[in-house]
Amino acid sequence: MKIYKKIIFYIKKKIFKYIIKINFKFKQINILVNYINYLYILSILKNNKKFKFKTLIDFFCIDYLNYKSKKKFRFQIILNLLSIKYNMRIRIKIFLLNKKNPYLFTINNLWKSSNWYEREAYDMYGINFKGHYNLKRILTDYNFIGFPMRKDFPLSGFYELKYNNKKKNVFYKKINLKKKEIIPKIFDY
């Protein structure tokens, strides 16, 4: 606990004016940062000898479309960093302002491992990472329409992939599913 207090003290001293919120929960420092200054903050956390968060452990996105408390923001990027030197983790949270075309600048120059994470966030949520050298779909096919992890993406999708045995090729067929009300079954014993 002592090292955490020390790190929080240094964070407040070095980058507090760029931090929206900081707390310590579940044996981890959590920081909500402004999307404008996040690259500067991440660079300091990685390269400053007082922190040494050299390892990007995880990087993921959350869609807050139906959350009433998050009306201003739709997407949030969350990074989990590890300092091997201090044996501690830190969680960085960044809200994205643009709801229709969300973007951030790439962190690939800080952590090469972010390449896959950024491409996955692009493919699943449509988050554009400006400056990324190879931002293309990684989990869905190149002709896929939409972003399947967004809360407004239809459960059935838009198209179905079919194979034509006679022509020996793959083609797309539009899905025409009727919306069905799902009623839970109740069993009396």
N, C-alpha and C positions, 0 to 999 in steps of 0.2 A: 504493500500500500504506500510505503514511503516513496518509492521510485515514481509511482503514478502522480503523487502530489508534486514531486519535483518536476516531472515532465509537464504537467498542467501549468505549473508556475512559469516555466520557460515558454510554453505556448502562448500564455497570456501576455508575457513580456514581449515576445517577438512578433506575433501576428494577431493580437487580440482585436485590433481595429478592423480586421477583415472577417472576423468570426461573428456569426449571427447568434449562435448558441453553443455552449460547451457544457458537458456533464460527464459524470463517471458512473456507469451502471454495468452490472454483470462483469466486473473485473476488466472493464474496457473503457477507454476514453471515447466519447462520441462528440463529433463536431459538425455543426451545420454551418456551411460556408456559402458565401455569395458566389453565384456562378460567374461573375465578372473576374474575381480574383482567385479562383480555385487553382489555376496553374501555378501561380506564385506561391500559394500556400503549400501545395503538393511538393513543389521543388524544395522549399525550405524543410519540410518534414522528411524528405528523402536525403538531402545533402548536408544539412546542418549537423555538426558533430554532437550536438546536444540531443538529437532525436534519432537519426539513423534508421528511419523506416524504409529500408531498402527493398522489402519484398511486398509485392502486390499479391495478396492471397485470393481475393475475390472482388468481383465487379459485377453489379447487377442493376436492374432497372425495376421501378414500380410504377404502375399506371393507377393514378388516383381519380379516374374519371367519375366514379359515383360517390366519392367521399365528400360530404358537405363541408367538412372542416378544411378541405384543401381546394376550395373553389378557384383560387387564383392560379394554382399550379396544377398541371396534369401529371407530369413525369418527374421522377426523382432518380438520380444516379447515386448508388451507394458503393463506396470502395472500402475494403478491409485491408489494412496495411499491417505489416509485422516488422518490429525492430528485433533482430536476432541479438544484437548487442545488449539490449535491455530486457529481452524476453517479454515483450509486451505488444499488445495490439491496439490499433486505433481505427475507429470507423469514421469515415468522412461522408457526409450527405450533401448533395447538391440538387436544388430544385431547378428545373428548366422552365424558363418563362414562356417561350413560344409553344402554344398548345398544338397548332396545326403542323408546323414543321420544326420540331424540337432539334436543337443542336448544341454541341459543345466542341471545343477544340480538343484534338487528340492528345492523349497522354503517352502515346507510343514512344516518344523521345525520352520519357522518364522511365517507363517500364515496358520492355519489349513484350512481356507476357500480356499486355493489354490488347494486343493485336486481335486475338481470338475474341476476347470479351467485347470489344468495340464492334467487331463485325457481327457478333451474335445480337447485341443490342440494336444494331441497325436492321438486321434481318427480322427480328421478332417484334420490335417496337417502332421502327422507323426513325430512330435517333441518328442524326447525321453528325459524324465526327469530322469536323473541318481539319484538313491537313493530313488526314490518314492516307497513307500511300497505296492502300489496296482495299478500299471500302466497297465490298460487294457481298452479295448473299453467300452464306456459308452453310446454312442448315436446310433451306428450302431451295427449289430449283429457280433458275434465273427468270423464268416467265411467271413466277408466282405473283399473284395480285394481292396486295394488302400486307398487313403485319399481324400475324396470328396471335400474338400475346396481348394485343391491345384489347381493352374491355369492350370496344364497339365492333370488334371483328365477329362476324356471324359464326355460330358454332359449326355449321355445316360447310363453311367456306363458300367460295364463289364458283369454282370449277372442280370437276373430277378428272383425274388423269386415267385415260383408258388406253388399252393396247389393241391395235387392229391386226389380227392374225393374217388376213389376206394381204394387206399392204406392208406388213412387218414394220409398223411404225407406232409411235406414241402420239396421242392427240388429246386435246382438252375438250370436255363436254360440260356445258353449263348445267349447274345443279338447279333443279326446280323442286324444292321441297316445300311442302305446306307447313306453316307454323302450327305446332300442335301444343295444346295446353297439357302440361304434365301435372297430373293429380296424384299425390302420394296415396298409397294403399294403406289402409288401417286394418289391422287384424285384431279381432276380439278373441280372447282366450277364455 
